[in-house]
Amino acid sequence: MKGKPTSTVGGDLVWMSAERGAVSPMRVYIPATLSMLRTLVDSGELIPVAGTAFALTPMLRESYAAGDTEELEYVAMNEAARASLRLLAPELEDDPAALARRVVVAADVERVRLRPDLDDAAVTITGSVAACAVAAVHVDVAEAEDAVRAAVAVVDAADLGDPDAEFALGDAEDHDMAWYATQEIAFLLELL
């Protein structure tokens, strides 16, 4: 993310590059599920649930006393991974045998709306995200499934401060997500 954020009419945040006021894409982390990834591969676009995504926003940067851009983007990605747990809940309820894996889609978009009412890193994207805007995908590995399944059941309680739920959520968050390039997404889905 190069340049500095500028508010435009309507409250959208855009990143202006140093080159004659051109708009630079902003990296966002979109919570998703494996079924949403299948839709991305089949249709060529991803529709974020309620337009929700996470990014390195000015508020996120201000909320940390230290940390470089990469570290703070990792924080935003982890917020998206936590939101992915909420998306998994109805899928696992409908199909208990479904794979319990968090999914985060990293994409570069030109306009976002800040959502400090939700979280320091929360943003809203209007409309769909084209496959060509997707930079990478992060997906849990098989070893994380039990911890993710347990976390799905308690994520809301963890957000309300339940220590046992926070512990279960921490178990899932201790698992690093695997990184996949965009050209690997279809092959990943075939292998699952």
C-alpha positions in Angstrom: 0.0 0.0 0.0 1.7 3.1 -1.2 0.7 6.7 -0.8 -1.6 8.1 1.8 -5.3 7.6 2.4 -7.7 10.3 1.3 -11.4 10.5 2.0 -13.6 11.0 -1.0 -17.2 12.1 -1.4 -19.3 9.5 0.3 -16.7 8.6 2.9 -14.9 5.9 0.9 -11.2 5.6 1.7 -8.8 5.5 -1.3 -5.0 5.3 -1.4 -3.4 8.0 -3.5 -0.1 7.2 -5.1 2.7 9.8 -5.5 2.2 9.7 -9.2 -0.1 12.6 -10.1 -2.9 11.7 -7.7 -3.5 8.2 -9.2 -5.4 5.8 -7.0 -3.4 2.8 -5.8 -5.1 -0.4 -4.8 -5.4 -1.2 -1.1 -4.8 -4.7 0.2 -7.9 -6.1 2.0 -8.4 -9.5 3.7 -11.8 -11.0 3.0 -13.2 -13.6 5.3 -14.5 -16.6 3.3 -15.2 -20.3 3.3 -14.2 -23.1 0.9 -17.6 -22.9 -0.8 -17.0 -19.2 -1.4 -13.6 -20.1 -3.0 -15.4 -22.6 -5.3 -17.8 -19.8 -6.3 -14.8 -17.5 -7.0 -13.2 -20.2 -9.3 -16.5 -20.9 -11.0 -17.8 -17.4 -11.5 -14.6 -15.3 -11.5 -15.8 -13.1 -8.7 -16.1 -13.1 -4.9 -18.9 -11.4 -3.1 -17.9 -10.6 0.5 -20.6 -11.4 3.0 -22.2 -8.0 3.9 -19.2 -6.4 2.0 -17.0 -7.1 5.1 -13.3 -7.2 4.9 -10.3 -6.1 7.0 -7.3 -3.9 6.1 -4.4 -2.0 7.6 -6.5 1.1 8.3 -5.3 4.3 9.9 -7.2 3.3 13.1 -5.4 -0.1 13.2 -2.0 1.6 12.8 -2.8 4.1 15.6 -4.0 1.3 17.9 -0.5 -0.3 18.0 2.5 1.4 19.5 4.9 -0.6 17.4 4.8 -2.8 14.3 5.8 -2.4 10.7 3.3 -2.6 7.8 3.8 -6.4 7.3 3.1 -7.1 11.0 0.0 -4.9 11.0 -1.3 -6.5 7.8 -0.9 -9.8 9.6 -3.2 -8.5 12.4 -5.8 -7.5 9.8 -5.5 -11.0 8.2 -6.0 -12.6 11.6 -9.2 -10.5 12.1 -10.5 -11.8 8.8 -9.6 -15.4 9.8 -11.6 -14.9 13.0 -14.6 -13.6 10.9 -14.3 -16.7 8.7 -15.2 -18.8 11.8 -18.6 -17.0 11.9 -19.1 -17.8 8.2 -18.3 -21.5 8.8 -20.9 -21.9 11.5 -24.0 -22.2 9.2 -22.0 -24.4 6.7 -21.0 -26.8 9.5 -24.5 -26.8 10.8 -25.9 -27.7 7.4 -23.2 -30.3 6.8 -21.4 -31.6 9.9 -19.0 -33.5 7.6 -17.9 -30.3 5.8 -14.2 -29.4 6.1 -13.7 -26.9 9.0 -11.1 -24.6 7.6 -10.8 -20.9 7.9 -10.3 -19.1 4.5 -9.0 -15.5 3.9 -8.8 -14.0 0.5 -6.2 -11.3 0.1 -7.3 -8.8 -2.7 -6.4 -5.4 -3.9 -9.3 -3.0 -4.2 -9.5 0.7 -5.0 -12.2 1.9 -2.6 -13.2 0.8 0.9 -15.4 2.3 3.6 -14.0 2.3 7.1 -16.1 0.5 9.7 -14.7 1.6 13.1 -18.0 0.6 14.7 -17.1 -3.0 14.0 -13.3 -3.1 14.5 -10.2 -0.9 14.0 -9.3 -3.0 10.9 -12.9 -3.5 9.5 -13.8 -2.1 6.1 -16.7 -2.5 3.7 -16.3 -3.3 0.1 -19.1 -2.4 -2.4 -20.0 -5.1 -4.8 -18.0 -8.1 -5.9 -14.2 -8.6 -6.1 -13.0 -9.8 -9.5 -10.7 -12.8 -9.6 -8.0 -10.6 -11.2 -7.9 -8.5 -8.0 -7.2 -11.5 -5.8 -3.5 -11.6 -4.7 -3.5 -14.8 -2.7 -5.6 -17.1 -0.5 -4.9 -18.3 3.0 -6.5 -21.6 4.1 -6.1 -23.7 7.2 -4.3 -27.1 6.8 -5.9 -30.4 7.8 -4.2 -30.4 11.2 -6.2 -27.3 12.2 -9.6 -28.7 11.5 -10.4 -30.0 15.1 -9.3 -26.7 16.6 -11.3 -24.7 14.0 -14.4 -26.8 14.5 -14.2 -26.1 18.3 -13.5 -22.4 17.7 -16.6 -22.1 15.5 -18.8 -23.2 18.4 -17.4 -20.6 20.8 -16.3 -17.5 18.8 -19.2 -15.4 20.0 -18.6 -16.3 23.6 -14.9 -15.6 23.2 -15.7 -12.1 21.9 -17.9 -11.6 25.1 -14.9 -12.5 27.3 -15.5 -16.1 28.2 -12.0 -17.4 29.2 -12.7 -21.0 28.2 -14.0 -19.8 24.8 -11.0 -17.5 24.4 -8.7 -20.5 25.1 -10.5 -22.6 22.4 -10.3 -19.7 20.0 -6.6 -19.3 20.7 -6.0 -23.0 19.8 -7.4 -22.4 16.3 -5.5 -19.1 16.0 -2.3 -20.9 16.9 -2.5 -22.7 13.6 -0.8 -20.8 10.8 -2.8 -20.7 7.6 -1.2 -22.0 4.3 -0.6 -19.4 1.5 -1.8 -20.2 -2.0 -1.2 -18.2 -5.2 -4.2 -17.4 -7.3 -3.3 -20.0 -9.9 -3.3 -22.7 -7.2 -6.9 -22.1 -5.9 -8.6 -24.5 -8.4 -6.0 -27.2 -7.7 -6.3 -26.7 -3.9 -10.1 -27.2 -4.2 -9.6 -30.4 -6.3 -7.3 -31.9 -3.7 -9.7 -31.3 -0.7 
